């Protein structure tokens, strides 16, 4: 592994702790965080959004295979596809839960879509659901990606290919805007129901995050942790003093 340094000294080998920590952070942490965070993702038995949303193992695998085969357009397009299938069509979780899951995986370095897949798989089928969801999403998408990569190597310098790709970029941006609105709407609606102060705070956090992230002047992790701290403080101010459940 790149960055991993081992030096043999007799029978004892020493490993660069910083390199090992970097490997865990980049490659393992996205999987460990959602799989172990029981407080956010309860077991699947009776915690789905309604009585009809208790999928079998075969259905979980079938749905994720379908999602993996249609996951064109990058992360935003795939996120929109997953949300439409899992939330709107299957109703395995509520829009509010999906928004919370997506917020949680932002705290995990690495590929957020894989972390989200683990959360959704555990919600719908426990440990087996995690394995089925990951297998279903990755098998067709990796296979299709390999085929397209080999085909693209032959036509990447063609003029028509460059023009076709230039048309895809605006479409991906449009899909991203739709996805952002779909994820942002449930918490905005909830904050509006809680009162004008909560709604104003939500808008302020959105605007503040945009300003802070402009040209990457503030690291994303600091923006997320800062927003989490503000949200927790606001919730405690509204509910904690009176001993209410937020």
N, C-alpha and C positions, 0 to 999 in steps of 0.2 A: 504493500500500500504506500502511496506517495506520502511523504512526510513522516513515515513511521521509521524510527531509527532503533536498531537493535545492536548492542555491543556485547559480545560474549566475553566473560571474564571467568575462566575456569568453568565450573558447572553452573554458574549463575549468569542469567541474561538480564540486562537492564533495558527498559523500554522508555522512550521519551514520553513522559506523562502528558505534556502539552499536545503532542501529536496524537496520542491515543484519545485524549479528550476531544480533540477536533474531529476525529473520525466518529466518535459517539454522537457528537453534536450534529454533524452533517448527515449521517446515514442511519443512525439508530433512534435518535430522539424523536423524530416525527412519528415513529411507530410506537415507541414506548409511552409517550404522553397520552394519546387518546385511548390506547388499549388499557391503561391502568387507572385512568381518571374515573373511578367509580362514582364519584359525587356528581359528575356531569352526565354520564351515560349509564343509567341503571340497566340491569339485566332486562332481557327482552320480554319475558313471559307475559306480563299484563300491563306494560307501560307504553304500548303503542297508542297512536292517537285515537283509534276507535276499534270497535270489535271486529271490523272487517279487515283490519290492517295487521294480520298475524300471518306473514308469509311462510310457506314451507321452504325447506332447504332447496328443493328443485326450483321454486319460483325465484328465490334470491339469486341463484346461479344464473337462471335464464335472463332475468332483468339486467344483471351486471354484464353478462356476455353481450346483450343487445346494446347496452351503454358503451361498452368498450369498442364495439364494431362501428359505432356512430360518433366516436369522440374526435371529430375533425374540428379544426379551427383554433386549437390551442386551449389554454386553461380557462379563459372566460367563456368560450363557447361550450366547452365540456361541463363547466360548472352550471351553466344555464340548462343544459340537457339533463344533468343529474337532478337538478331542482325540479324541473318539470315532471320528470318520471317518478321520482321518489315522493315529492310533496303533493303535486297537483293530480297526477294520474293515479298513483298507488295509495297515496295518503298514509304512508308508513310513519311519517312524522309531520308535525305542524310547521307552518311557515316560521313561527317564532323559534321553534327548536332548531330548525335549519340555520337560521340567522345566528343563534348562539353557538352552534357547532362551528360555523365558518369563522366566527370571532375567535373561538378557542384555538383553532389550528393556525391562526396568524401568529400565535406565540411560539409555535414550533418551527425551528429552522428546517430547511429542506423542502420537499415537494408537498405543498399544502393539500393538493387534491388527493394524494395517497393517504394523508392523515385524515382528511374528511371521509374518505372511503372506509377507513377503519372505524371511525365513529358511527357511520351509518350502518355498517355491517354488524357491529356489536349491538346497536339499538334494535335491529330487526332479527338477529339470529344468534346473539352471543358470540362465543369464541369461534364456533363453526361459521357463523355469519361473516366474521372478519375474513376468514380464509376464502370463503366462496366469493365475497365481494372483490377482494384483491385479485384472485385468480380470474374472475370474470371480466374485470376491467382491463387487466394487463395482457391477457393472452391475445385477444383479437387486435388490440391497439398496437402492441409490439410487433405482431406479425405483419399487420398492414404497414406500419412504419418502415420495417425492413424492406418490404416489397417496393414501396414508394421511393425509398432512398436509392435503391439500385436502379429504378427506372429514371429517377431525376438526374442521376449522374450522366445519363446519355443525352439529356435535352436541356440541361441547365443553362447552356449558352445560346439557346435559340431565342430569337426575338419574341416570338409569340408566347413563350413561357414567361419571360420577364414581364410582358404586358399583362398576362393573366395574373401573375402574382401581385402586380401593382393594384389590381382591382380587388384582390382578396383583403388587403390591409384595411380599407375603409369599412368593409363588411364586418371584419373582426372587431373593429372599434365600436360599430353599432351594436353588435351582440354584447360587447362588454358593458355598454351603457344600460342596456335592458337588464342585464344580470345585476348590475349595481343597484338599480332601482328595485328589483324584486327582493333583494336581500335587505335593502335599507328600509323598505316600506313597513314591515311588521314592527320593528322597534320604534319607528317614528309614530306609527299609529298608537302604540302602547304609551309612548311619552305624551302624546296629545290627550289620551284619556286620563292620564295622571294629572294633567293641569298645564297651564301656560308656562310655568316655570320649568317643568321637565322638558317640554317641547323646545323651549328656547335653549336650554342646556344642550339638547341633542343637536340642534342646528349649529350651536356655537362649537361643539366638538368636531362636527363635520368641517366647518370652515377653518377652524384652527388646525386640523390635521392636514388639510390641503395646503395651507400656508406653510406649515412646518416642513412638509415633505417636498415643497417646491424646489426643484433642482437638487433634491437629495441633501439638503443642508442639515437636516436632523435625521439621525438613524431611525429606521422604522421601529425597532424594538423600543426606543425611548418614547416614540409617539404612542405606541400601543400601551406601554406600561403607564404613561402619564394619563391617557384616557381612562384606563382601568382604575387608577387611583381616584380620579375625579368622580367616576361613576359610583365607586364604593363609598366615597365620602358623602356624595349626594344622597345615596340610598340610606346611609346611617343617619343623616340629618333628618330625612323624612320619616323613617320608620324606627330606627334604633333607639332613639330617646324615649319613645313611647312603648318600647318592648314589642313592637309589631313585627310580623314576618314580612320581609320585603317582597 
